[in-house]
Amino acid sequence: MGSRKPPQKETDAISPGSSSNVLLVYVGQQVLGARQRLGLTQEQLAEKAGCAPATVFLIENARRNVTIRSLSVLAAALGVEVAELFPRPKTTTPNARASDISRAMAKEVETAQEALRRIERLAHQVDEVSED
């Protein structure tokens, strides 16, 4: 029998077509940015976090599906909250909401005005028939 390679663990690598790639890239960029703001090398961050320098490299380069434990340790070493490493959900600003409401109201007013014009035309037709 030939030698078989053991299957890769999910945490060791990510597939190129994976939908989690975007998130892993984002998290990696956040770790990299925070590390650079502190002026730390990958080795220094790894030492501070108690992990291998390769772990920092793989996370920053979106080559490892990082665990929550690893993220927690790295975030603490970077002096940030774990949540700061993830993208924030998009929220609408009050101005955007007001603009959406304003557009919806304008559309409703337009619809109401068109309905009133139709009622006026029908009323005019009824008056013409009544006069005959």
N, CA and C atoms as a LAMMPS dump frame, in Angstrom:
ITEM: TIMESTEP
0
ITEM: NUMBER OF ATOMS
396
ITEM: BOX BOUNDS ff ff ff
-5.0000000000000000e+02 5.0000000000000000e+02
-5.0000000000000000e+02 5.0000000000000000e+02
-5.0000000000000000e+02 5.0000000000000000e+02
ITEM: ATOMS id mol type element x y z
1 1 1 N 0.835 -1.19 0
2 1 2 C 0 0 0
3 1 3 C 0.874 1.246 0
4 2 1 N 0.437 2.236 -0.771
5 2 2 C 1.182 3.485 -0.819
6 2 3 C 0.895 4.325 0.413
7 3 1 N 1.781 5.261 0.666
8 3 2 C 1.55 6.129 1.822
9 3 3 C 0.489 7.156 1.473
10 4 1 N -0.346 7.4 2.422
11 4 2 C -1.422 8.375 2.23
12 4 3 C -1.144 9.572 3.092
13 5 1 N -1.393 10.743 2.526
14 5 2 C -1.256 11.96 3.312
15 5 3 C -2.465 12.073 4.226
16 6 1 N -2.237 12.435 5.473
17 6 2 C -3.398 12.619 6.345
18 6 3 C -4.211 13.81 5.848
19 7 1 N -5.526 13.764 6.035
20 7 2 C -6.346 14.886 5.576
21 7 3 C -5.962 16.155 6.334
22 8 1 N -6.006 17.267 5.62
23 8 2 C -5.692 18.54 6.25
24 8 3 C -6.808 18.913 7.206
25 9 1 N -6.406 19.443 8.336
26 9 2 C -7.405 19.912 9.287
27 9 3 C -7.999 21.205 8.78
28 10 1 N -9.25 21.446 9.144
29 10 2 C -9.925 22.675 8.73
30 10 3 C -9.204 23.907 9.259
31 11 1 N -8.6 23.796 10.431
32 11 2 C -7.937 24.953 11.028
33 11 3 C -6.565 25.211 10.446
34 12 1 N -6.016 24.256 9.661
35 12 2 C -4.68 24.435 9.122
36 12 3 C -4.652 25.268 7.855
37 13 1 N -5.678 25.168 7.06
38 13 2 C -5.669 25.897 5.795
39 13 3 C -7.079 26.221 5.367
40 14 1 N -7.169 27.151 4.456
41 14 2 C -8.465 27.507 3.91
42 14 3 C -8.42 27.277 2.415
43 15 1 N -9.543 26.901 1.86
44 15 2 C -9.578 26.683 0.425
45 15 3 C -9.727 28.013 -0.286
46 16 1 N -9.123 28.147 -1.462
47 16 2 C -9.152 29.424 -2.173
48 16 3 C -10.549 29.925 -2.472
49 17 1 N -11.513 29.045 -2.687
50 17 2 C -12.857 29.479 -3.026
51 17 3 C -13.758 29.673 -1.823
52 18 1 N -13.225 29.552 -0.645
53 18 2 C -14.017 29.61 0.571
54 18 3 C -14.631 30.986 0.795
55 19 1 N -15.9 30.992 1.214
56 19 2 C -16.56 32.267 1.494
57 19 3 C -15.996 32.918 2.751
58 20 1 N -15.302 32.14 3.569
59 20 2 C -14.717 32.71 4.776
60 20 3 C -13.432 33.469 4.474
61 21 1 N -12.917 33.354 3.234
62 21 2 C -11.682 34.053 2.875
63 21 3 C -11.769 35.546 3.158
64 22 1 N -12.867 36.164 2.796
65 22 2 C -13.014 37.609 2.977
66 22 3 C -12.88 37.956 4.45
67 23 1 N -13.52 37.207 5.299
68 23 2 C -13.438 37.455 6.733
69 23 3 C -12.021 37.208 7.246
70 24 1 N -11.395 36.125 6.799
71 24 2 C -10.037 35.824 7.244
72 24 3 C -9.057 36.909 6.796
73 25 1 N -9.233 37.402 5.592
74 25 2 C -8.374 38.481 5.089
75 25 3 C -8.585 39.728 5.942
76 26 1 N -9.844 40.049 6.236
77 26 2 C -10.14 41.233 7.039
78 26 3 C -9.499 41.125 8.429
79 27 1 N -9.698 39.988 9.08
80 27 2 C -9.138 39.782 10.415
81 27 3 C -7.614 39.87 10.351
82 28 1 N -7.02 39.241 9.336
83 28 2 C -5.568 39.295 9.177
84 28 3 C -5.067 40.723 9.019
85 29 1 N -5.788 41.519 8.25
86 29 2 C -5.402 42.916 8.054
87 29 3 C -5.517 43.708 9.352
88 30 1 N -6.533 43.396 10.153
89 30 2 C -6.699 44.095 11.428
90 30 3 C -5.563 43.749 12.39
91 31 1 N -5.197 42.472 12.425
92 31 2 C -4.086 42.042 13.288
93 31 3 C -2.796 42.726 12.821
94 32 1 N -2.554 42.694 11.515
95 32 2 C -1.36 43.316 10.96
96 32 3 C -1.316 44.815 11.28
97 33 1 N -2.433 45.5 11.048
98 33 2 C -2.485 46.936 11.308
99 33 3 C -2.24 47.272 12.766
100 34 1 N -2.87 46.52 13.659
101 34 2 C -2.693 46.767 15.102
102 34 3 C -1.252 46.492 15.51
103 35 1 N -0.673 45.436 14.971
104 35 2 C 0.722 45.101 15.288
105 35 3 C 1.657 46.21 14.816
106 36 1 N 1.434 46.682 13.606
107 36 2 C 2.279 47.74 13.056
108 36 3 C 2.127 49.053 13.829
109 37 1 N 0.89 49.361 14.251
110 37 2 C 0.674 50.584 15.059
111 37 3 C 1.465 50.531 16.363
112 38 1 N 1.618 49.331 16.891
113 38 2 C 2.392 49.162 18.126
114 38 3 C 3.892 49.064 17.854
115 39 1 N 4.265 48.984 16.589
116 39 2 C 5.677 48.881 16.235
117 39 3 C 6.29 47.537 16.572
118 40 1 N 5.482 46.494 16.554
119 40 2 C 5.963 45.152 16.888
120 40 3 C 6.258 44.348 15.63
121 41 1 N 7.24 43.479 15.721
122 41 2 C 7.473 42.499 14.662
123 41 3 C 6.543 41.317 14.92
124 42 1 N 6.429 40.427 13.935
125 42 2 C 5.622 39.218 14.131
126 42 3 C 6.176 38.399 15.287
127 43 1 N 7.482 38.338 15.38
128 43 2 C 8.116 37.566 16.458
129 43 3 C 7.793 38.178 17.824
130 44 1 N 7.84 39.498 17.908
131 44 2 C 7.543 40.16 19.184
132 44 3 C 6.093 39.953 19.586
133 45 1 N 5.178 40.062 18.616
134 45 2 C 3.765 39.831 18.928
135 45 3 C 3.556 38.385 19.359
136 46 1 N 4.184 37.462 18.663
137 46 2 C 4.054 36.037 19.005
138 46 3 C 4.535 35.788 20.428
139 47 1 N 5.668 36.376 20.777
140 47 2 C 6.205 36.203 22.128
141 47 3 C 5.245 36.785 23.164
142 48 1 N 4.732 37.955 22.876
143 48 2 C 3.803 38.625 23.791
144 48 3 C 2.505 37.819 23.95
145 49 1 N 2.076 37.191 22.849
146 49 2 C 0.829 36.424 22.86
147 49 3 C 1.033 34.978 23.298
148 50 1 N 2.274 34.548 23.34
149 50 2 C 2.546 33.166 23.736
150 50 3 C 2.228 32.164 22.648
151 51 1 N 2.445 32.556 21.412
152 51 2 C 2.22 31.626 20.3
153 51 3 C 3.444 31.628 19.392
154 52 1 N 3.394 30.805 18.384
155 52 2 C 4.525 30.711 17.452
156 52 3 C 4.475 31.865 16.457
157 53 1 N 5.627 32.378 16.049
158 53 2 C 5.649 33.43 15.03
159 53 3 C 4.935 33.003 13.741
160 54 1 N 5.006 31.724 13.418
161 54 2 C 4.319 31.217 12.223
162 54 3 C 2.813 31.425 12.336
163 55 1 N 2.275 31.322 13.543
164 55 2 C 0.844 31.529 13.75
165 55 3 C 0.462 32.953 13.385
166 56 1 N 1.257 33.917 13.852
167 56 2 C 0.989 35.322 13.529
168 56 3 C 1.066 35.518 12.018
169 57 1 N 2.097 34.974 11.392
170 57 2 C 2.264 35.085 9.946
171 57 3 C 1.051 34.516 9.213
172 58 1 N 0.649 33.31 9.582
173 58 2 C -0.46 32.647 8.899
174 58 3 C -1.779 33.396 9.08
175 59 1 N -1.999 33.957 10.254
176 59 2 C -3.226 34.718 10.497
177 59 3 C -3.218 36.013 9.695
178 60 1 N -2.106 36.734 9.75
179 60 2 C -2.02 38.001 9.026
180 60 3 C -2.159 37.815 7.512
181 61 1 N -1.775 36.657 7.03
182 61 2 C -1.839 36.378 5.594
183 61 3 C -3.042 35.532 5.198
184 62 1 N -4.014 35.414 6.098
185 62 2 C -5.27 34.69 5.844
186 62 3 C -5.015 33.27 5.347
187 63 1 N -4.015 32.639 5.921
188 63 2 C -3.683 31.276 5.513
189 63 3 C -4.085 30.253 6.568
190 64 1 N -4.618 30.726 7.666
191 64 2 C -5.058 29.813 8.716
192 64 3 C -6.405 30.287 9.23
193 65 1 N -7.301 29.342 9.388
194 65 2 C -8.606 29.631 9.966
195 65 3 C -8.395 29.728 11.474
196 66 1 N -8.256 30.932 11.937
197 66 2 C -7.866 31.192 13.317
198 66 3 C -8.965 30.785 14.302
199 67 1 N -8.551 30.285 15.453
200 67 2 C -9.518 29.908 16.483
201 67 3 C -9.859 31.136 17.33
202 68 1 N -10.948 31.04 18.023
203 68 2 C -11.354 32.121 18.919
204 68 3 C -10.312 32.287 20.017
205 69 1 N -9.781 31.196 20.501
206 69 2 C -8.748 31.269 21.538
207 69 3 C -7.533 32.045 21.039
208 70 1 N -7.068 31.716 19.828
209 70 2 C -5.91 32.43 19.265
210 70 3 C -6.211 33.909 19.07
211 71 1 N -7.414 34.195 18.577
212 71 2 C -7.796 35.604 18.388
213 71 3 C -7.847 36.344 19.717
214 72 1 N -8.367 35.684 20.722
215 72 2 C -8.465 36.297 22.041
216 72 3 C -7.084 36.63 22.594
217 73 1 N -6.162 35.697 22.45
218 73 2 C -4.796 35.898 22.948
219 73 3 C -4.11 37.013 22.161
220 74 1 N -4.277 36.99 20.831
221 74 2 C -3.666 38.033 20.008
222 74 3 C -4.269 39.404 20.309
223 75 1 N -5.58 39.461 20.452
224 75 2 C -6.237 40.732 20.75
225 75 3 C -5.72 41.299 22.072
226 76 1 N -5.594 40.444 23.069
227 76 2 C -5.081 40.898 24.369
228 76 3 C -3.647 41.412 24.227
229 77 1 N -2.832 40.711 23.466
230 77 2 C -1.446 41.135 23.264
231 77 3 C -1.377 42.45 22.495
232 78 1 N -2.366 42.69 21.639
233 78 2 C -2.416 43.927 20.859
234 78 3 C -3.116 45.063 21.608
235 79 1 N -3.758 44.718 22.727
236 79 2 C -4.464 45.722 23.508
237 79 3 C -5.774 46.16 22.882
238 80 1 N -6.418 45.248 22.158
239 80 2 C -7.706 45.559 21.531
240 80 3 C -8.732 44.5 21.934
241 81 1 N -9.987 44.813 21.749
242 81 2 C -11.06 43.842 21.966
243 81 3 C -11.128 42.918 20.752
244 82 1 N -11.506 41.684 20.959
245 82 2 C -11.638 40.73 19.854
246 82 3 C -12.589 41.289 18.792
247 83 1 N -13.658 41.922 19.218
248 83 2 C -14.649 42.467 18.281
249 83 3 C -14.042 43.485 17.331
250 84 1 N -12.98 44.158 17.761
251 84 2 C -12.341 45.161 16.905
252 84 3 C -11.624 44.529 15.718
253 85 1 N -11.402 43.226 15.771
254 85 2 C -10.724 42.531 14.682
255 85 3 C -11.691 42.111 13.579
256 86 1 N -12.995 42.239 13.835
257 86 2 C -14.018 41.838 12.88
258 86 3 C -14.66 43.065 12.247
259 87 1 N -15.187 42.896 11.026
260 87 2 C -15.869 44.03 10.39
261 87 3 C -17.134 44.383 11.143
262 88 1 N -17.422 45.65 11.152
263 88 2 C -18.65 46.117 11.801
264 88 3 C -19.804 45.986 10.814
265 89 1 N -20.985 45.62 11.321
266 89 2 C -22.134 45.547 10.415
267 89 3 C -22.446 46.931 9.877
268 90 1 N -22.875 46.962 8.644
269 90 2 C -23.226 48.243 8.038
270 90 3 C -24.536 48.731 8.633
271 91 1 N -24.51 49.945 9.107
272 91 2 C -25.724 50.55 9.639
273 91 3 C -25.995 51.827 8.862
274 92 1 N -27.239 52.161 8.781
275 92 2 C -27.579 53.393 8.085
276 92 3 C -27.482 54.554 9.057
277 93 1 N -27.039 55.658 8.552
278 93 2 C -26.927 56.853 9.365
279 93 3 C -28.297 57.503 9.477
280 94 1 N -28.48 58.368 10.468
281 94 2 C -29.769 59.073 10.562
282 94 3 C -30.098 59.831 9.28
283 95 1 N -29.089 60.426 8.636
284 95 2 C -29.345 61.149 7.388
285 95 3 C -29.825 60.216 6.289
286 96 1 N -29.229 59.032 6.205
287 96 2 C -29.639 58.066 5.185
288 96 3 C -31.062 57.584 5.454
289 97 1 N -31.371 57.343 6.73
290 97 2 C -32.738 56.934 7.078
291 97 3 C -33.729 58.029 6.748
292 98 1 N -33.391 59.27 7.074
293 98 2 C -34.274 60.402 6.787
294 98 3 C -34.484 60.536 5.289
295 99 1 N -33.426 60.316 4.52
296 99 2 C -33.533 60.388 3.067
297 99 3 C -34.448 59.289 2.538
298 100 1 N -34.305 58.075 3.082
299 100 2 C -35.173 56.963 2.681
300 100 3 C -36.626 57.262 3.01
301 101 1 N -36.873 57.788 4.182
302 101 2 C -38.239 58.13 4.608
303 101 3 C -38.797 59.228 3.713
304 102 1 N -37.978 60.223 3.421
305 102 2 C -38.404 61.324 2.57
306 102 3 C -38.8 60.823 1.181
307 103 1 N -37.989 59.916 0.602
308 103 2 C -38.31 59.351 -0.718
309 103 3 C -39.611 58.548 -0.658
310 104 1 N -39.784 57.77 0.4
311 104 2 C -40.997 56.962 0.531
312 104 3 C -42.228 57.857 0.663
313 105 1 N -42.093 58.933 1.435
314 105 2 C -43.221 59.863 1.596
315 105 3 C -43.549 60.551 0.277
316 106 1 N -42.534 60.953 -0.459
317 106 2 C -42.761 61.605 -1.747
318 106 3 C -43.493 60.661 -2.696
319 107 1 N -43.113 59.391 -2.675
320 107 2 C -43.775 58.404 -3.537
321 107 3 C -45.236 58.233 -3.124
322 108 1 N -45.493 58.189 -1.822
323 108 2 C -46.872 58.054 -1.33
324 108 3 C -47.707 59.271 -1.708
325 109 1 N -47.129 60.469 -1.595
326 109 2 C -47.839 61.692 -1.965
327 109 3 C -48.165 61.667 -3.452
328 110 1 N -47.194 61.236 -4.266
329 110 2 C -47.409 61.145 -5.709
330 110 3 C -48.541 60.166 -6.025
331 111 1 N -48.55 59.036 -5.338
332 111 2 C -49.607 58.034 -5.54
333 111 3 C -50.965 58.602 -5.146
334 112 1 N -50.997 59.307 -4.012
335 112 2 C -52.256 59.913 -3.551
336 112 3 C -52.737 60.981 -4.532
337 113 1 N -51.818 61.79 -5.057
338 113 2 C -52.202 62.829 -6.014
339 113 3 C -52.776 62.219 -7.283
340 114 1 N -52.154 61.136 -7.749
341 114 2 C -52.663 60.45 -8.945
342 114 3 C -54.05 59.884 -8.677
343 115 1 N -54.265 59.331 -7.503
344 115 2 C -55.593 58.802 -7.143
345 115 3 C -56.625 59.93 -7.124
346 116 1 N -56.28 61.088 -6.584
347 116 2 C -57.205 62.23 -6.564
348 116 3 C -57.526 62.708 -7.979
349 117 1 N -56.54 62.723 -8.865
350 117 2 C -56.791 63.124 -10.26
351 117 3 C -57.779 62.153 -10.923
352 118 1 N -57.622 60.853 -10.645
353 118 2 C -58.552 59.869 -11.213
354 118 3 C -59.956 60.082 -10.668
355 119 1 N -60.059 60.364 -9.382
356 119 2 C -61.372 60.61 -8.763
357 119 3 C -62.007 61.852 -9.387
358 120 1 N -61.197 62.905 -9.591
359 120 2 C -61.728 64.129 -10.21
360 120 3 C -62.216 63.859 -11.626
361 121 1 N -61.468 63.061 -12.394
362 121 2 C -61.891 62.731 -13.769
363 121 3 C -63.206 61.95 -13.736
364 122 1 N -63.303 60.979 -12.819
365 122 2 C -64.548 60.194 -12.714
366 122 3 C -65.714 61.078 -12.3
367 123 1 N -65.476 61.976 -11.357
368 123 2 C -66.538 62.879 -10.898
369 123 3 C -66.985 63.771 -12.053
370 124 1 N -66.019 64.217 -12.862
371 124 2 C -66.357 65.066 -14.005
372 124 3 C -67.193 64.279 -15.01
373 125 1 N -66.851 62.987 -15.239
374 125 2 C -67.607 62.148 -16.151
375 125 3 C -69.03 61.934 -15.627
376 126 1 N -69.168 61.735 -14.321
377 126 2 C -70.49 61.541 -13.709
378 126 3 C -71.327 62.811 -13.903
379 127 1 N -70.708 63.991 -13.722
380 127 2 C -71.419 65.258 -13.904
381 127 3 C -71.889 65.409 -15.343
382 128 1 N -71.052 65.005 -16.311
383 128 2 C -71.434 65.108 -17.71
384 128 3 C -72.61 64.203 -18.034
385 129 1 N -72.594 62.982 -17.475
386 129 2 C -73.68 62.04 -17.702
387 129 3 C -74.957 62.556 -17.052
388 130 1 N -74.864 63.16 -15.898
389 130 2 C -76.02 63.66 -15.169
390 130 3 C -76.66 64.838 -15.925
391 131 1 N -75.852 65.624 -16.612
392 131 2 C -76.376 66.779 -17.329
393 131 3 C -77.124 66.358 -18.569
394 132 1 N -76.794 65.196 -19.109
395 132 2 C -77.446 64.727 -20.336
396 132 3 C -78.796 64.232 -20.084
